[in-house]
């Protein structure tokens, strides 16, 4: 009987589909930008609106080796974040409360990232990062909403609850 309960509880602690959808969609551009920053720093991506303005502003010249190095490191950081978010959303069902705490941290960081990215640009150029900031606000809202509002059942398994009924 305990095994049946563990299986049922494990099935209920996976993130809901809407979180998987938002995280999956919000990870596409940072994943591509992270790879671009490592492989070809400073190269604008034509399918990202105003990426040419963004790259020109930050790089000045794509040939600047110091800025290319900084962007390669930033590309690695983007890939770290994307990998962790994808594992959080699509990983296995263990770690319910840890997942909630990570979602709170990512939610606040998404809002901070959106604010810092948007606040940097003058009013006339906010369109350069508006979509990027909005994407992070949506993802942050989903993370915080799930972490704070969705009930998380106590799992039966290793530790002090092993063998006890819920």
HELIX and SHEET records of a PDB file:
HELIX    1   1 UNK A    2  UNK A   12  1                                  11    
HELIX    2   2 UNK A   17  UNK A   39  1                                  23    
HELIX    3   3 UNK A   51  UNK A   59  1                                   9    
HELIX    4   4 UNK A   65  UNK A   90  1                                  26    
HELIX    5   5 UNK A   96  UNK A  120  1                                  25    
HELIX    6   6 UNK A  123  UNK A  128  5                                   6    
HELIX    7   7 UNK A  130  UNK A  149  1                                  20    
END                                                                             
